Amino acid sequence: MKFLTALTTALLMTLTLPAWADVSRDDAAATAQRSSGGRVLAVDRAEQGGRAVWRVKVLTPRGEVRVILVDVASGRTM
């Protein structure tokens, strides 16, 4: 019985792992700042191609405003 309980618990933890892996708003801002070298102006959650993304508006060192998309699940820029 203990084995079955441990196995069930491990399985449930594995299945819920992606929910814990979501990138936070602050992490998305930091990622966009590192990739652009600029200053973050705004961060909003949106969808792109059916995936949840952070839409980060950045002011670059050259004075340009850019929008950088950061995947919520992976943290990668798009």
C-alpha positions as CSV (number, residue, x, y, z in Angstrom):
1,M,0.0,0.0,0.0
2,K,2.9,2.4,0.8
3,F,4.4,1.7,-2.6
4,L,1.2,2.5,-4.4
5,T,0.8,5.7,-2.4
6,A,4.3,6.8,-3.2
7,L,3.9,5.9,-6.9
8,T,0.6,7.8,-7.1
9,T,2.2,10.9,-5.4
10,A,5.2,10.8,-7.7
11,L,2.9,10.5,-10.8
12,L,0.8,13.4,-9.7
13,M,3.8,15.6,-9.0
14,T,5.2,14.8,-12.5
15,L,1.9,15.7,-14.2
16,T,1.6,19.0,-12.4
17,L,5.2,20.1,-13.1
18,P,4.5,22.3,-16.1
19,A,2.2,24.5,-13.9
20,W,5.1,25.1,-11.6
21,A,7.5,25.9,-14.5
22,D,5.7,29.0,-15.7
23,V,8.0,32.0,-16.1
24,S,7.0,34.9,-13.9
25,R,6.5,38.5,-15.0
26,D,9.7,39.6,-13.4
27,D,11.7,36.7,-15.0
28,A,10.3,37.7,-18.4
29,A,11.3,41.3,-17.9
30,A,14.8,40.3,-16.9
31,T,15.1,38.0,-19.9
32,A,13.9,40.8,-22.3
33,Q,16.3,43.3,-20.6
34,R,19.3,41.0,-21.0
35,S,18.5,40.2,-24.6
36,S,18.0,43.9,-25.6
37,G,20.2,45.8,-23.3
38,G,17.4,48.2,-22.8
39,R,15.0,49.4,-20.2
40,V,11.7,47.6,-19.6
41,L,8.6,49.8,-20.1
42,A,5.7,47.3,-19.7
43,V,5.0,43.6,-19.3
44,D,1.7,42.1,-20.3
45,R,0.5,38.5,-20.7
46,A,-0.8,37.6,-24.2
47,E,-1.2,34.7,-26.7
48,Q,0.9,34.2,-29.8
49,G,0.2,31.2,-32.0
50,G,-1.9,29.5,-29.4
51,R,0.9,29.8,-26.7
52,A,0.9,31.9,-23.6
53,V,3.6,34.6,-23.8
54,W,4.8,37.6,-21.9
55,R,4.8,40.7,-24.2
56,V,7.6,42.9,-22.9
57,K,7.9,46.5,-24.3
58,V,11.6,47.7,-24.1
59,L,13.3,51.0,-24.8
60,T,16.6,50.1,-26.4
61,P,19.9,52.0,-25.8
62,R,19.4,53.5,-29.3
63,G,16.0,55.0,-28.3
64,E,13.9,52.5,-30.2
65,V,10.8,50.8,-28.6
66,R,10.8,47.1,-29.2
67,V,8.4,44.4,-28.2
68,I,10.0,41.1,-27.1
69,L,7.9,38.0,-26.6
70,V,8.9,35.6,-23.9
71,D,7.3,32.1,-23.8
72,V,5.6,31.6,-20.5
73,A,6.3,27.9,-20.4
74,S,10.0,27.8,-21.5
75,G,11.3,31.4,-20.8
76,R,12.7,31.6,-24.3
77,T,12.4,34.8,-26.4
78,M,10.4,34.5,-29.6
